[in-house]
């Protein structure tokens, strides 16, 4: 039996999700100090906005490349992570509706806020609706072509578990766990950061499970861009983290490890480009 193809409906959703990620990342990563005018809620300090923007742009690249894949096995790396992230971000939004710009005097901020709410209500539902028929498409997973080295799988597992623990703590109890982050977070930004970490944790653990560079081209490219953008964010706002805290040093090492794994994986994944099985 041939490899299960990526269904057209899910491909279109990945493309749409890519576009939304690019657009959302613009006010967050580029307009970090103007979220009161151009984003759904005001984010301070600016490094937090840059952190979130890096996540959106990293995921945008992942979804774009995944949408270009021919088989479900080579496109699915971002789907479970995306479902987890969008569901949690919807939860964070509903828990903190009072912090959003629904009644802002700035029309741009007000419009972005309503678009934000509509998108996060629709996207998780659409993902579930489209994944179910995707799993019913006839076909098998193609054989693994190029396995990850043992150190890389271990790194992804460790990174995934760290993000899982930190992300869950920040999302579930922002007030009690604020000290584990290297700069100050509000309850809303803590849950937003936690949602990203939990989504990324699922992505990292999923990549370790897939264990095939051919299946992970999209995921590893997005991972590399995420690490690079987080480094850029730190270079832009080097005084924001509390460098006297162990959490700041750990954060820097962790971001560099994500960048290293992503760059190595993206380079190896390029070696198997164009080898999709049909």
Residue pairs with C-beta under 8 A, 6 or more apart in sequence:
1 138
1 139
1 140
2 139
2 140
2 277
2 278
3 70
3 71
3 72
3 73
3 139
3 140
3 141
3 142
3 276
3 277
3 278
4 71
4 72
4 73
4 137
4 138
4 139
4 140
4 141
5 70
5 71
5 72
5 137
5 139
5 278
6 67
6 69
6 70
6 71
6 72
6 74
6 75
6 134
7 72
7 130
7 133
7 134
7 137
9 130
9 133
9 134
10 75
10 79
10 130
10 131
10 134
11 67
11 75
12 67
13 126
13 127
13 130
14 63
14 64
14 66
14 67
14 75
14 78
15 63
15 64
15 67
17 59
17 60
17 63
17 82
17 123
18 60
18 61
18 63
18 64
18 67
19 60
20 60
20 119
20 123
21 56
21 57
21 59
21 60
21 63
22 56
22 57
22 60
24 53
24 56
25 53
25 54
25 56
25 57
25 60
26 53
27 34
27 35
27 38
27 39
27 49
27 53
27 112
28 35
28 39
28 43
28 49
28 50
28 52
28 53
28 56
29 49
29 50
29 53
29 54
29 56
29 57
29 229
29 233
30 53
31 38
31 39
31 49
32 43
32 46
32 47
32 49
32 50
32 53
32 236
32 237
33 46
33 49
35 41
35 42
35 43
35 49
36 42
36 101
36 106
36 109
37 106
37 108
37 109
38 108
38 109
38 112
39 49
39 101
39 109
39 112
40 100
40 101
40 109
40 112
40 113
40 115
40 116
40 117
41 96
41 99
41 100
41 101
41 113
41 188
42 99
42 101
43 49
43 52
43 189
44 186
45 183
45 184
45 237
45 240
46 236
46 237
46 240
47 183
47 233
47 234
47 236
47 237
47 240
47 241
48 183
48 185
48 189
48 193
50 229
50 232
50 233
50 236
50 237
51 193
51 196
51 230
51 233
52 189
52 192
52 193
52 196
53 229
53 233
54 226
54 229
54 230
54 232
54 233
55 196
55 199
55 200
55 226
57 225
57 226
57 229
58 222
58 223
58 225
58 226
58 229
59 78
59 82
59 85
59 199
59 222
59 226
60 222
61 218
61 221
61 222
61 225
62 77
62 78
62 203
62 218
62 219
62 221
62 222
62 223
63 78
63 82
63 218
63 222
64 218
65 217
65 218
65 221
65 222
66 74
66 75
66 76
66 77
66 78
66 79
66 218
66 219
67 75
68 218
69 75
69 217
69 218
69 276
70 276
70 278
71 139
71 141
71 142
71 276
71 277
71 278
72 134
72 137
72 139
72 141
73 141
73 142
73 210
73 215
74 142
74 214
74 215
74 217
74 218
74 276
75 218
77 203
77 206
77 207
77 210
77 215
77 216
77 218
77 219
78 203
78 218
78 219
78 222
79 127
79 131
80 202
80 203
80 206
81 199
81 200
81 202
81 203
81 206
82 127
82 199
83 124
83 127
83 128
83 131
84 198
84 199
84 202
85 195
85 196
85 198
85 199
86 120
86 123
86 124
86 127
87 124
88 171
88 191
88 194
88 195
88 198
88 199
89 120
89 192
89 195
90 120
90 121
90 124
91 191
91 195
92 171
92 188
92 191
92 192
92 194
92 195
93 100
93 116
93 117
93 120
95 188
95 191
96 187
96 188
96 191
99 186
99 188
100 113
100 116
100 117
101 109
101 110
101 112
101 113
102 110
102 113
102 114
103 110
104 110
104 113
142 214
142 276
142 277
143 277
144 211
144 212
144 214
144 215
145 212
145 213
145 214
145 272
145 275
146 212
146 213
146 214
146 268
146 271
146 272
147 211
147 212
147 213
148 156
148 208
148 211
148 212
148 213
148 216
148 265
152 261
152 264
152 265
153 208
153 211
155 257
155 261
156 204
156 205
156 207
156 208
156 261
157 204
157 205
157 208
159 201
159 204
159 254
159 257
159 258
159 261
160 200
160 201
160 202
160 203
160 204
160 205
160 208
161 201
161 205
162 201
162 254
163 197
163 198
163 200
163 201
163 204
164 197
164 198
164 201
164 205
166 180
166 181
166 194
166 197
167 193
167 194
167 195
167 196
167 197
167 198
167 200
167 201
168 194
168 198
169 177
169 180
169 194
170 177
170 180
170 181
170 185
170 190
170 191
170 193
170 194
170 197
171 190
171 191
171 194
171 195
171 198
172 194
174 185
174 186
174 187
174 190
174 191
174 194
175 187
177 190
178 184
178 185
178 190
179 247
180 247
181 190
181 193
181 247
181 251
182 241
182 242
182 245
182 247
182 248
182 250
182 251
183 240
183 241
183 242
183 248
185 193
200 226
203 219
203 222
203 223
204 223
206 219
207 216
207 219
207 220
207 223
207 265
210 216
210 219
213 220
213 265
213 268
213 269
213 271
213 272
214 269
214 272
214 275
214 276
216 265
216 269
217 266
217 269
217 270
217 272
217 273
220 261
220 262
220 265
220 266
220 269
221 262
221 266
221 269
222 262
223 258
223 261
223 262
223 265
223 266
224 259
224 262
224 263
224 265
224 266
225 262
226 258
226 262
227 255
227 256
227 258
227 259
227 260
227 261
227 262
227 263
228 259
228 262
230 255
230 258
230 259
231 255
231 256
231 259
234 241
234 252
234 255
241 248
241 251
241 252
242 248
243 249
